[in-house]
Structures are given as C-alpha cells and as structure tokens.
Amino acid sequence: MVINKNVATDDDFANRYGTTIGNGGLKAQACPVSDNGVELGANAVLLGDITIDNNVMIGAGSVALDSIPDHMLVGKKRRVEVIK
C-alpha cells in the first residue's frame, strides 16, 4: 500500500491491500481528495488532482485518473451508476 502524505480523505474511507494513492508524476504535487463513504478494492490506483465524491466504490484493479461523482461504482473496464 502506497499513500502520498498529501492525500485527503473524509470519514468512512475503506482501503484494501495493494492500493496506490498519490500525485500524477514527479512534478505534479496535487493528490486525490475523497469524501464520505469511499471504498477502494484491492490493487486500486488513484492518481493526480482528482476528487472522489460521496458513496463511491472503486473495484479491485481499477485505475482512477479522473474525478468520480457521487453514488458511482467504478470497475476496471467501465463505470456504472448505482441506483439510489
């Protein structure tokens, strides 16, 4: 598990083994910010200046390089909106 010291998370954040959360490169310092109810599957990767909104689940092996809106389930091959 690798987590950059500048990563910001809110309450109710679950992180599985093998995850990487950090900046997008050597010169980029901005790191992901996550809201409430975020869950990361094993070996998930979050990189760069992105925001993970409330109640988001990122599946095992997924790579998030763009911000993710509320109530989303993100998989390795596609993004599926969760029924509220």
MDTraj code that builds the backbone (N, CA, C; nanometers):
import mdtraj as md
import numpy as np

residues = "MET VAL ILE ASN LYS ASN VAL ALA THR ASP ASP ASP PHE ALA ASN ARG TYR GLY THR THR ILE GLY ASN GLY GLY LEU LYS ALA GLN ALA CYS PRO VAL SER ASP ASN GLY VAL GLU LEU GLY ALA ASN ALA VAL LEU LEU GLY ASP ILE THR ILE ASP ASN ASN VAL MET ILE GLY ALA GLY SER VAL ALA LEU ASP SER ILE PRO ASP HIS MET LEU VAL GLY LYS LYS ARG ARG VAL GLU VAL ILE LYS".split()
xyz = np.array([
    [0.0844, -0.1160, 0.0000],
    [0.0000, 0.0000, 0.0000],
    [0.0897, 0.1234, 0.0000],
    [0.0605, 0.2152, -0.0925],
    [0.1360, 0.3395, -0.1017],
    [0.0367, 0.4545, -0.0991],
    [0.0508, 0.5444, -0.0003],
    [-0.0378, 0.6603, 0.0110],
    [0.0484, 0.7845, 0.0307],
    [0.0381, 0.8786, -0.0614],
    [0.1113, 1.0049, -0.0523],
    [0.0664, 1.0810, 0.0714],
    [0.1586, 1.1523, 0.1354],
    [0.1263, 1.2251, 0.2575],
    [0.0278, 1.3402, 0.2356],
    [0.0074, 1.3831, 0.1114],
    [-0.0835, 1.4943, 0.0810],
    [-0.2251, 1.4506, 0.0451],
    [-0.2528, 1.3224, 0.0491],
    [-0.3868, 1.2704, 0.0192],
    [-0.4819, 1.3115, 0.1310],
    [-0.6029, 1.3566, 0.0948],
    [-0.7037, 1.3968, 0.1939],
    [-0.8254, 1.3058, 0.1819],
    [-0.8651, 1.2450, 0.2942],
    [-0.9844, 1.1609, 0.2955],
    [-1.0781, 1.2078, 0.4050],
    [-1.2057, 1.1807, 0.3873],
    [-1.3070, 1.2161, 0.4858],
    [-1.3389, 1.0912, 0.5684],
    [-1.4474, 1.0967, 0.6432],
    [-1.4886, 0.9825, 0.7246],
    [-1.5314, 0.8652, 0.6364],
    [-1.5333, 0.7482, 0.6959],
    [-1.5843, 0.6280, 0.6302],
    [-1.5102, 0.5988, 0.4996],
    [-1.3794, 0.5846, 0.5101],
    [-1.2927, 0.5539, 0.3960],
    [-1.2341, 0.4147, 0.4169],
    [-1.2617, 0.3225, 0.3246],
    [-1.2102, 0.1859, 0.3356],
    [-1.1076, 0.1623, 0.2256],
    [-0.9940, 0.1079, 0.2645],
    [-0.8825, 0.0900, 0.1736],
    [-0.8332, -0.0544, 0.1836],
    [-0.8362, -0.1289, 0.0753],
    [-0.7909, -0.2672, 0.0750],
    [-0.6400, -0.2743, 0.0452],
    [-0.5847, -0.3920, 0.0530],
    [-0.4407, -0.4082, 0.0351],
    [-0.3975, -0.3786, -0.1084],
    [-0.2738, -0.3354, -0.1230],
    [-0.2143, -0.3154, -0.2544],
    [-0.2551, -0.1879, -0.3253],
    [-0.3243, -0.0960, -0.2588],
    [-0.3690, 0.0258, -0.3258],
    [-0.2573, 0.1293, -0.3351],
    [-0.2685, 0.2143, -0.4360],
    [-0.1757, 0.3257, -0.4541],
    [-0.2577, 0.4524, -0.4695],
    [-0.2280, 0.5528, -0.3862],
    [-0.2984, 0.6803, -0.3922],
    [-0.1927, 0.7897, -0.3872],
    [-0.1858, 0.8708, -0.4939],
    [-0.0819, 0.9725, -0.4936],
    [-0.0911, 1.0704, -0.6070],
    [0.0166, 1.1484, -0.6203],
    [0.0223, 1.2505, -0.7246],
    [0.0444, 1.1855, -0.8606],
    [0.0271, 1.2663, -0.9660],
    [0.0307, 1.2129, -1.1017],
    [0.1676, 1.2080, -1.1667],
    [0.2731, 1.2404, -1.0956],
    [0.4066, 1.2369, -1.1536],
    [0.5064, 1.3108, -1.0662],
    [0.6302, 1.3153, -1.1094],
    [0.7348, 1.3766, -1.0281],
    [0.7142, 1.5255, -1.0052],
    [0.6634, 1.5969, -1.1050],
    [0.6467, 1.7420, -1.0920],
    [0.5079, 1.7818, -1.0428],
    [0.4118, 1.6936, -1.0560],
    [0.2748, 1.7232, -1.0106],
    [0.2639, 1.6907, -0.8623],
    [0.2182, 1.7858, -0.7823],
    [0.2081, 1.7652, -0.6380],
    [0.0659, 1.7415, -0.5894],
    [-0.0337, 1.7732, -0.6723],
    [-0.1734, 1.7582, -0.6312],
    [-0.2101, 1.6111, -0.6199],
    [-0.2798, 1.5765, -0.5124],
    [-0.3179, 1.4385, -0.4838],
    [-0.4698, 1.4257, -0.4764],
    [-0.5213, 1.3032, -0.4841],
    [-0.6659, 1.2813, -0.4741],
    [-0.7245, 1.3268, -0.3407],
    [-0.8509, 1.3700, -0.3478],
    [-0.9292, 1.4070, -0.2301],
    [-1.0546, 1.3210, -0.2341],
    [-1.0899, 1.2582, -0.1209],
    [-1.2100, 1.1744, -0.1200],
    [-1.3067, 1.2198, -0.0117],
    [-1.4353, 1.2064, -0.0400],
    [-1.5414, 1.2422, 0.0536],
    [-1.5827, 1.1197, 0.1349],
    [-1.7015, 1.1255, 0.1946],
    [-1.7529, 1.0173, 0.2801],
    [-1.7942, 0.8943, 0.1999],
    [-1.7793, 0.7774, 0.2622],
    [-1.8304, 0.6538, 0.2044],
    [-1.7549, 0.6030, 0.0841],
    [-1.6238, 0.6240, 0.0797],
    [-1.5427, 0.5779, -0.0333],
    [-1.4785, 0.4447, 0.0031],
    [-1.4876, 0.3490, -0.0892],
    [-1.4276, 0.2172, -0.0675],
    [-1.3417, 0.1803, -0.1873],
    [-1.2169, 0.1417, -0.1604],
    [-1.1237, 0.1029, -0.2657],
    [-1.0994, -0.0465, -0.2594],
    [-1.1125, -0.1130, -0.3733],
    [-1.0833, -0.2552, -0.3804],
    [-0.9336, -0.2801, -0.3839],
    [-0.8940, -0.4040, -0.3718],
    [-0.7529, -0.4412, -0.3733],
    [-0.6851, -0.3966, -0.5024],
    [-0.5650, -0.3438, -0.4888],
    [-0.4816, -0.3001, -0.6014],
    [-0.5412, -0.1871, -0.6838],
    [-0.6354, -0.1126, -0.6270],
    [-0.6895, 0.0048, -0.6959],
    [-0.5842, 0.1160, -0.6948],
    [-0.5890, 0.2020, -0.7971],
    [-0.4928, 0.3115, -0.8094],
    [-0.5696, 0.4417, -0.8308],
    [-0.5384, 0.5446, -0.7503],
    [-0.5943, 0.6787, -0.7653],
    [-0.4779, 0.7736, -0.7817],
    [-0.4727, 0.8448, -0.8936],
    [-0.3592, 0.9322, -0.9203],
    [-0.4032, 1.0694, -0.9670],
    [-0.3331, 1.1717, -0.9194],
    [-0.3496, 1.3066, -0.9694],
    [-0.4471, 1.3918, -0.8916],
    [-0.4751, 1.5074, -0.9483],
    [-0.5607, 1.6089, -0.8884],
    [-0.7074, 1.5746, -0.9184],
    [-0.7606, 1.4734, -0.8479],
    [-0.8982, 1.4288, -0.8708],
    [-0.9764, 1.4298, -0.7402],
    [-1.1079, 1.4309, -0.7524],
    [-1.1964, 1.4258, -0.6362],
    [-1.2847, 1.3024, -0.6480],
    [-1.2916, 1.2255, -0.5409],
    [-1.3792, 1.1094, -0.5341],
    [-1.4928, 1.1499, -0.4409],
    [-1.6133, 1.1680, -0.4963],
    [-1.7262, 1.2187, -0.4181],
    [-1.7857, 1.1117, -0.3268],
    [-1.8975, 1.1437, -0.2633],
    [-1.9614, 1.0580, -0.1632],
    [-2.0111, 0.9250, -0.2197],
    [-1.9996, 0.8204, -0.1373],
    [-2.0553, 0.6885, -0.1663],
    [-2.0094, 0.6319, -0.3005],
    [-1.8793, 0.6203, -0.3148],
    [-1.8186, 0.5666, -0.4364],
    [-1.7431, 0.4390, -0.4020],
    [-1.7603, 0.3369, -0.4848],
    [-1.6840, 0.2138, -0.4691],
    [-1.5991, 0.1961, -0.5947],
    [-1.4697, 0.1794, -0.5738],
    [-1.3771, 0.1601, -0.6842],
    [-1.3295, 0.0155, -0.6771],
    [-1.3588, -0.0610, -0.7806],
    [-1.3335, -0.2044, -0.7813],
    [-1.1867, -0.2415, -0.7835],
    [-1.1590, -0.3658, -0.7510],
    [-1.0231, -0.4189, -0.7487],
    [-0.9561, -0.4032, -0.8842],
    [-0.8325, -0.3573, -0.8825],
    [-0.7543, -0.3446, -1.0046],
    [-0.7888, -0.2246, -1.0907],
    [-0.8803, -0.1387, -1.0453],
    [-0.9212, -0.0222, -1.1238],
    [-0.8209, 0.0907, -1.1098],
    [-0.8138, 0.1749, -1.2119],
    [-0.7271, 0.2928, -1.2106],
    [-0.8159, 0.4144, -1.2318],
    [-0.8136, 0.5085, -1.1355],
    [-0.8928, 0.6316, -1.1453],
    [-0.7995, 0.7488, -1.1710],
    [-0.8146, 0.8103, -1.2890],
    [-0.7345, 0.9264, -1.3263],
    [-0.8212, 1.0503, -1.3424],
    [-0.9539, 1.0328, -1.3341],
    [-1.0496, 1.1429, -1.3459],
    [-1.1368, 1.1451, -1.2217],
    [-1.1929, 1.2620, -1.1910],
    [-1.2835, 1.2746, -1.0770],
    [-1.4054, 1.1858, -1.0963],
    [-1.4614, 1.1395, -0.9835],
    [-1.5757, 1.0476, -0.9877],
    [-1.6889, 1.1093, -0.9063],
    [-1.8088, 1.1257, -0.9661],
    [-1.9217, 1.1881, -0.8959],
    [-1.9847, 1.0954, -0.7913],
    [-2.0785, 1.1511, -0.7152],
    [-2.1496, 1.0774, -0.6095],
    [-2.2145, 0.9494, -0.6608],
    [-2.2239, 0.8501, -0.5724],
    [-2.3011, 0.7273, -0.5934],
    [-2.2601, 0.6511, -0.7199],
    [-2.1306, 0.6278, -0.7337],
    [-2.0821, 0.5560, -0.8516],
    [-2.0096, 0.4287, -0.8112],
    [-2.0185, 0.3320, -0.8981],
    [-1.9430, 0.2081, -0.8860],
    [-1.8487, 0.2062, -1.0050],
    [-1.7194, 0.2031, -0.9794],
    [-1.6207, 0.2100, -1.0865],
    [-1.5529, 0.0744, -1.0998],
    [-1.5548, 0.0200, -1.2199],
    [-1.4913, -0.1085, -1.2457],
    [-1.3708, -0.0924, -1.3355],
    [-1.3027, -0.2001, -1.3582],
    [-1.1806, -0.1972, -1.4375],
    [-1.2075, -0.1570, -1.5820],
    [-1.3205, -0.1973, -1.6355],
    [-1.3464, -0.1708, -1.7766],
    [-1.4529, -0.0648, -1.8024],
    [-1.5354, -0.0350, -1.7021],
    [-1.6428, 0.0626, -1.7258],
    [-1.6869, 0.1271, -1.5973],
    [-1.7688, 0.2289, -1.6103],
    [-1.8244, 0.2994, -1.4961],
    [-1.9763, 0.2783, -1.4995],
    [-2.0356, 0.2375, -1.3874],
    [-2.1772, 0.2090, -1.3812],
    [-2.2391, 0.2925, -1.2702],
    [-2.3456, 0.3639, -1.3002],
    [-2.4119, 0.4439, -1.1975],
    [-2.4946, 0.3532, -1.1066],
    [-2.4804, 0.3754, -0.9793],
    [-2.5534, 0.2971, -0.8796],
    [-2.6921, 0.3543, -0.8622],
    [-2.7948, 0.2697, -0.8554],
    [-2.9330, 0.3139, -0.8337],
    [-2.9455, 0.3611, -0.6895],
    [-2.9994, 0.4800, -0.6728],
    [-3.0138, 0.5383, -0.5381],
    [-3.1373, 0.4877, -0.4693],
])
top = md.Topology()
chain = top.add_chain()
for i, resn in enumerate(residues, 1):
    res = top.add_residue(resn, chain, resSeq=i)
    for name in ("N", "CA", "C"):
        top.add_atom(name, md.element.get_by_symbol(name[0]), res)
traj = md.Trajectory(xyz[None], top)
